[in-house]
Amino acid sequence: MTVNMTKGQAISLQKSDGGTLTAVRMGLGWQAAKRRGLFGSRTREIDLDASAVLFAGKEPMDVVFFRQLQSKDGSVRHTGDNLVGGAGQGGDDESILVDLARVPVHIDQIIFTVNSFTGQTFQEVQNAFCRIVDETNGQELARYTLDGGGQYTAQIMAKVHRAGTGWKMTALGNPANGRTFQDLLPAILPHL
């Protein structure tokens, strides 16, 4: 059963039978919003990019994004860059796979971000979401709708963080500005 998350909400990433999740996928989907023009409505391609920054305490230790598709230890993997979106409410346009069992013990949180590499604001995006899927069976566990349509070019989407012997996900949904994850580091720090 999917949990539709609200900003700031946290959920446990334990299986419903009490077992521990071993692999999750953070999926990102979006569509370009239709714009009305003199000759009817049209859309402009939008290149949103999903990134995952791995932290030990407040120190960034590694990153996975469209130019580095795998973490140094191999526990986090990006499936590839989508330059136009289009899935919207359907499937994922970009995905980041996390093998929770392989994440090094010193990594205590993974922050997921989305940014408009081409610089369009979220006013030009519709039906955007991020979701967590149990990668072992394909079951969607949680979904967070990235709404708001503001004058920002990025969002600090969510974080997956250690909680005792397991993991939790917290929906963040904080607007930010920047074309890459590096631009977003100052905006990420308050969420650690």
N, C-alpha and C positions, 0 to 999 in steps of 0.2 A: 504494500500500500504506500503510495507516494504522499509525502508531507509537503504541502505548499507552504514554503517558508516566508516569513516576514523579516524585514530588516532587523538585525540584532538577535534573531532567534537561533538557538543552538539545538542540535539533535545529536544523539549518540549514534555512532556507526557500528552498533552491535546488531547482529542478525536477530530476527524475531524469535528464533529458537534459543537465544542466549549465546550462540557462538560468536566468534569474532570475524569481522570482515577481513579478508586478506588482500583483495584487490578492488579498487574503485576507479571509475572513470568520471572525470569532471568534463561534462559536455557543454558546449556553447553553441547557441543557434541565434540567427538574426535574419532580418529582411530589411532591404532599403525601403524607406517610407515613400509612398507615391507623392509626388509634388504636382500641384496644378500649375499649368502654364498656359500660354496663349493658344497653344495647339492641342490642348488636352492634358491628361496626367501622364507623368513619366517617372521613372526611377533612375537614380544614379548609383553605380556600383560603390559599395562601401567595403573596405578591407578592415575588418575587426580582427585583432590578434589576441589569443588567449596565452597567458604566461603563468608559470608557477615559480615562485621564489621560495627556496628552502632556507629556513632560519634555525639557528642554534641560539636561543635567547633572542637578543636583538641584533645579532650579526647575520647578514645574508651569507650563506655558505655556497649556494649553487643556484642555478636558474635553468628552467626549461622554457624555450620559446621557439619561434619559427626559424631562428638561426642556430640554435643549439637544441636539437630534438631529443636529447637524452641527458639525464643528470650523470655526473661523473661516476656514480656508483651503480647506475642502471636501474634504480628503483622508480624513477619517474620518467615518462616518455610521452612526447608530443607526437600525434599521428600525422601532422603535416599542416601546412598553411593553406587556408582557403581565402582567396582574394576578393570574393564577391558575396558570400553569404547565400541566403536563399531558403534555408530549411525552416527558419522561423519556428512555428509551433510544432513542427514535425521532428525530424532527426537532428543530429548534431552537425554543425558546420566545421567545428574544430573540437578536438578531444585531447585531453591529457590523462594518461593512464598512470595510476599510482599503485605500486605493489607495496602495500602497507607493511607487510612482513619483512621486506627488504630495506625499508627506510632506515638509515643508520640511527642508532640510539641517541646520538647527540642532536639530531634534527628533531625539534619539538613542535614545529608548526610549518605549514606550507600555505602560503598566501597565493590565491588565484586572482589575477587581474585580467581586465579586457581593455584594450585601447584601440582607438581609430588611427591606424598607421597613416592613412591618407588625410587625416586632420578634420574630417567631418564631425559635427557634434552629434549627440544622441537625439537631437530633434529630427535627424534624418534617418533614424533607425526605428524599426517597429518589430514587435513580436520577438524581442530579445530575451533570452533566458540562459541560466546556467543550471545544471542539474548534476546530481551524484547518482551513479548507477553502480550496483553490485556487478562487477565485471565477471564474476564466476557464473551468474545465471541471467544477466541482462535486466534484472529488475530495477526500475527506477525507485530510488529511496527518498530523494528530496529534490524539489525544484524551487528555484528562486527566479521570479520574473524581474528582469532589469528594465524597470519602467522609469518614467519621469520626463524623458525627452528634453533634458536641459541643455544649456549652452556649454557643456563639458565634453571632453573628447575621450574620457576614460572612466572606468569604475574599478574600485577595489571590491571584487565580487564576493569572495568568501574565503574562509580559512578552514583548513583541516588541522586539528591540533591534538596532541596527546592528552588523554584524560585517564589517569591511573594506568591500567594495563591495556586500555583500548584507545580509540580515537573519537573525536567529536567534530562536527561541522558547524560553523557559525556563518550565517548569511550576513554580509557586511553592507554591500550595496552603496558604498560611499562614492560620490562623484569626485573626479579629479581631472587634471589636465596633463596630457603628455602623449607622445607618439609611441613610446616604448616603455618597457618595465623600468628602465633606468630613471626615466623622468618621474616615475611614480614612487620611488623609494621614500622621499620625505612624507608622502601621504600615507604610506604603509605603516611607518613606525608607530603611530598612535594605536594601532590595532594589535600590537605584539604583546 
